[in-house]
Amino acid sequence: MLVKIGEVASRYDISNRTLRYWEETGILTSVRLENDYRYYDDANILKIRQIIMLRKLRLPIQDIQRIFVTSELSCVVIALHRHLEDTKHEAEELKALSVVLEHFIEVVKSSSNLSEVFECLDITDNSAILKLKNALKITLSERDITMSENSSYSKIGSVRIVSLPKMIFACYRAESATPENDCWAVVNSLILENSLHEKYGFRHFGFNNPDPQEGNPIYGYEMWVVVPENFVVPEPFYKKEFLGGIFASVTTEMAIIGERWGQLSDWIKNNQKYELDWNFDADRICLEECIDYVSFKSDETDENDKQLDLLTPIKLRRK
């Protein structure tokens, strides 16, 4: 039985882009019918369910890729063992941190001013706080911790609030079965031909236009690249003045871009200070910024090492 990519994405709450990325890394294989949709058979749907299960265990996507590409049990054992050790280490640090917090609460309750609160951390011979000192040794020291580069808890940064400045863009949109790649090829040529990446203020953004979740077999992706004010934008590009504004932002690796978009969306929904400020006509849209253009376009850069900043427009909530 074949299932359309949009239906799979909806059924398992993952993005079309994530599914396509898993195909590019060799984990999944789809087939295309005459209508140009991607379809997955039972074997690949089973893989998708297995990947989701492993991600719920917080197994790094790089390890998941190795597991499915090699299909060796030894690879599974190594990955799970490494993840177990990282998880134990994290649990140890969280337990130590709870000791610190419990002690701080008691200190604050019995203190008359803030100075007394922090003085307790400098006592060197008080056996009463030996447990606290041991906890601090684990949680607050500056020692080097040896961990796998794929550690599930060496997380990419948390949500940041950023203010994008006014910018002038050369813009291009592609509609195809692979719009990101097709759009990138055209925009990349413009950048290199004019050495735009070597000019002051260079930045590079992209976004779905229209969104593939709408169910079309052919969808679009648009890219904006900063150009000098007097730059003559050639066809088929068009010129845009961007007014900037406030955005919530997270950094993501390509392998987990769908998950990170979901996390950013949840952060905004649950935030007490900010709310979504979506307005397509005013360019208040979700953007993906290529933060290291040279590395991103290089064939020598592993797909797992490529990163983007995800940006969602926000505004202060009305009181």
N, C-alpha and C positions, 0 to 999 in steps of 0.2 A: 504494500500500500504506500502511495506517495502522498506527502503532505506539503502544502505550499509554505514557503518561508515565512510569510506573514502570519499564518495560522500557528506555526511552530513558535514564533516569537511571542505571540499573544498567549498561547497555551502555557508557556514556561516563564513568562514575564522577563524575557531577555530581548535585547535590541537586534534588529536585522544586521547592524554593523558588526556586533559581536559575533554573530553566526558567520558572517563573511570572513572575519578575522580568523576564526577557528579553521575555516577552509584554507586560508592562505598559509597557515602554519602546518597544515597536513593532518589535522585532527579529524576534520569532517570532509565529506564529499557530497556534493549535490548534483542533480541532473537538471537540465533545462529542456522544457517542452517547447512546442511551436509558439506558445504565447509568451515565451521568453522569461517566465517565472522560474525561480529556483525551487526545486522540490527535494525533500529528504525521504529516503526509504526507511524501513523499520530498523535496520542495523544502525543507521546514523542517528535516528531519533533515540535509540537506546543509548548511544554514546552521549548525546546531549543530556539525557537524564543522569547518566553517570558523572558527567562533568559538573552538573549542578550540585549533585550530592557531595562531590569532593570539595567544591567551593564553599558549601555550607560548613564543611569541616575546617575551612580557612586554609586549605592546602594551596600553596602558591601556584599561579597559573603556569609558570615555567615548569614546575614539577609535573603538573597535569599533562602538559604537552609532551614531555619526555615519556611519561607512562603510556600514552596512546600511540606515540610514534614508534617506540621500541617494542611495545607489547610484551615486555619481559617482567616476570614476577619479581625478580631481584631489584628492578628499578622501583617498583611499588614499595617494597620493603624499605629500601634506602630512603625514599622520599617520606614515607610515613614515620620512620624512626627519627629522621632529622626534624620533622614537624613536631613530633612528640617532645623532643628535647627542648625545642624553642618554646613550646607551650608550657612545659614545666618551669622553664626559666622565667617566663612572663608571670606565671602564677606565684612564683617565689617573690618576685619584685612587688606584685600587688599585695601579697600577704604582709611583706615588710612595710609597705606604704600604709596599710591599715593600722599597724602598730604606731607609726609616727603620728597619724591623724588622731588616734585615740589619746595619745599622750598630750598632743597639742590642745585638744579639747579640755583636758583636765588642767593643764597649765593656764589656759585662758580663763577658766572658771575661778582659779585661785589667785590670779594676778591682779595687780592694781593699775598697771600700765603696760604698754606694748614692749618696752625695753626688757621687762622681766620675762616676757614670753620668749624672746630670742636668747636671753642669757642662759637659759637652761640648755641650749644646744652647745654651749662652750664649756660646760663643766666637764673636767677631765677625770676626776677621781671619785665621782659619786656613784657608788654601786647601784643605787636605786634606779639610775637611768641606763644601766648597762644594756638592758634589752633594747632601749631606744637607740643607743649608740650602734649596736649591731645592725639594727634596722637601717639606720642612716648610712652605715657602711655599704649596704647593698643598694639603697635607693638614691643616695645623694652624692656618692663618691664620683670622681672623675676618671675612674679606672677604665681601661679599654676592655670592652666586652667582645669576645670572639663569637660571631654568629654567622650563619650562612647568609650570603648575599640575597638568597631567596626566602629569607625568614618571613613567615606570615605576619609577624608583628613589627617588622621594620617598615612601618606604613609610610605611604606617601602623605605629605603634609595635610593638615586640617584646612577647614574653610577659611579663606581670607576675604576681607572686604577691600576691593580695589576701585580706584577711580581712573577710568580711561579718559585720556585727553582728547581734544578735538584733533581729527586727522583727515587727510585727503587720501582717498583710495582709488586704485584702478581695480575694477571689479569684473569678474567673469563667472558665468554659470554654465554647467554642462548637464545635459539630460541624457542618460544612458543606463545600461545595466550595471555599469561600474563608474558612477559619476565622480567619486573622489579621485580615482586614478586619472580619468580623462581630464578633469579640471586641473589637477596638479600638473599634468604635462604641459598644458597651455600656459598656465601662470608661471611655472618654473622657467619656461623659455623667455618670458617677458622680464623676469627678475635677472636672469643671467645676461641677457643681451644688453641690459641697461645698467648692470652692476648695482641694482637697487639695494641688495643686501649689504652693500658696503657704504651706503649713505646714512647720514644721521637720521635717527628716528624710525628706522626700518622696523616694521611689524607685519605679521602675516596671520590672517584669520580665515576661518571657513565655517560653513553651517549647511544643514540640509535645506534644500529649497526646490521642490516641496519635500516634506518629510516622508520617508519611505513607509512609515507606519500607517499612512493613509491607504495602503494596499495596492498602489500602482506598480506594475512590473517595471516600468521606466520611471525613474524619479530623478531628482536633481540635487546637485551640490554646488554651492557658490563659494568663491574665495575673494577676499579683499586683501590687497597689499598696499602698504603706504608708499606714496610717491611724492616727490617734491611739488610745491605749489604750482610751479611753472611747467610741470611735466606735461607733454602732449600725449594723451592717452590714445593709443591706436585701436582701431576696430580689430576684433569684435569686443574689446573691453569697453566699459563705460566708466565715467568719473563720478565719484560720490564724495560729498562733504559729510563727515561723521561728527556729530556734536558731542560724543562722549557720554559719560555718566557713571553712576555707581553700579558695580557688579559684585556678586558673590562668586568666588573662584576656588577651584581645587585643581591640583595637578594629577594627571593620570598617565599610566602606561597604556599603550594601545591595547594590550591584552584584556584589560579590565575597564575599558572606556564605558561600556554599558552600565556596569555596576556603579562606577563613579558618578555618572549622570544621575542615576537613581538616588545615590546618597546625597548629592547636592540638592536634588528636588525635595527629598525628605527633610533636609536641614532647613530649607526655606519654609516649608509648610509648618514646621514645628517651632520656628523662631518667633520670639515674642517682640523683637525689635524691628525686624525687616519683613517685608512681604514682596511677592513677585510683582514686577513692573513691566509686564509684557505689552508691547505695542509694535507690531511688525512695520507699520507705515512710518514710525518714528525711529526705526532701527534699534528698538529695544527688544532684542532677540537673543537667543542662546548662541554663543560663539565658541569655536575651538581655536585656540591660538597656538601656532607652532612656535615654541619658545627657544628652539635652537635650530634654525633653518639649515645651517651647513651640515650638521650631523644628521638631521632628519632626512635630507635628500640624498645622503651618501649611501651608495650600495654596500659599503663596508660596515654600516651600522646595523646591528642586529635589530629585528623588529621589536624584540622585547625591551630594547633600550631606548626606543623612541618614545618621547613624552609630549603631551599637550597640556595646556591650561584650559580648563572648561570654565566658561563664564556665563552666568545667568543674571539678567537685569533685575535689580531690586530697588526698593524705596523704603523709607521709614514708615512704619505702621501709623495710622491715624489713631490718636488717643481718644 
